[in-house]
Amino acid sequence: MSTSPRWFTDTGPEHSQWYIDRFRKMAADGVDLAGEARLVDAMVAPGSRILDAGCGPGRVGAELAARGHVVVGVDIDPELIAAAEADHPGPAWVVADLAELDLAGSGQPEPFDAAVLAGNVMAFVAPGTERAVLTRVGAHIRPDGVVVVGFGTDRGYPVADFDQDAAGAGLVLEHRFSTWDLRPWSEGAGFAVSVLRKPGEAAVAGPVGADLALSSRRDCAD
Ligand SMILES: C[S@@+](CC[C@H](N)C(=O)[O-])C[C@H]1O[C@@H](n2cnc3c(N)ncnc32)[C@H](O)[C@@H]1O
């Protein structure tokens, strides 16, 4: 395993349970916790394979699964993965380090159509492993797939560093917003939502998939 993530070194021993309880309470209170999933859902075909990278207790992956996608959630914190398994049965929840991710080696060889890193995952990985994390996540995405990443810009990982790491990982920055509901990006914004694409040929779709691909890529009026 690589050096220890900030998720462990920068927080106290009770932090994982606090995080689990916090999101359970928000869910019970009816807080809208699905914003990231709604954005990703809008970017992929129905029934896509989606990697929830740094899934925590499963909030985003569970919503994507509820929307019909096939989800694998990966997190380095076993306490959070146990909570995801308890609260959100269905998706595969896996304990693994994103910096060394090898799902094929653990029996999940199929590439993903998309990955999402929500909730400041990039600010919580081990210092110096950011490029490795993006590289290993990118390695699990099919050509032409997307990686959507959101993190606070004041958390010790500048957006400029992220851009270098994403490019070094072979991912192309396609869009950037300042919120998950697509408010425009501006330098100095407190949050960055970046849409990265893995270069490659457009997916070859079958008869049904081709219709869906076309209808999702053009104005329905044409
Ligand atoms: C603030 S939580 C976000 C959890 C979830 N994505 C959400 O939005 O609720 C950050 C997560 O990143 C995970 N993480 C940090 N470094 C990691 C690594 N190297 N591999 C896998 N997960 C990691 C932590 O364990 C933690 O669950």
The ligand as an ORCA input file, in Angstrom:
! r2SCAN-3c Opt
* xyz 0 1
  C     -14.993     12.895      2.261
  S     -14.998     11.172      1.877
  C     -16.088     11.110      0.461
  C     -16.851      9.830      0.394
  C     -17.892      9.748     -0.725
  N     -17.299      9.883     -2.041
  C     -18.975     10.791     -0.542
  O     -19.043     11.733     -1.319
  O     -19.755     10.654      0.411
  C     -13.401     10.895      1.125
  C     -13.154      9.413      0.890
  O     -11.942      9.213      0.181
  C     -11.460      7.942      0.591
  N     -10.060      7.781      0.213
  C      -9.017      8.593      0.502
  N      -7.886      8.101     -0.020
  C      -8.211      6.939     -0.659
  C      -7.468      5.976     -1.402
  N      -6.166      6.095     -1.585
  N      -8.129      4.927     -1.906
  C      -9.483      4.794     -1.719
  N     -10.221      5.671     -1.032
  C      -9.602      6.742     -0.502
  C     -11.676      7.995      2.101
  O     -11.559      6.749      2.707
  C     -13.061      8.614      2.174
  O     -14.074      7.666      2.167
*
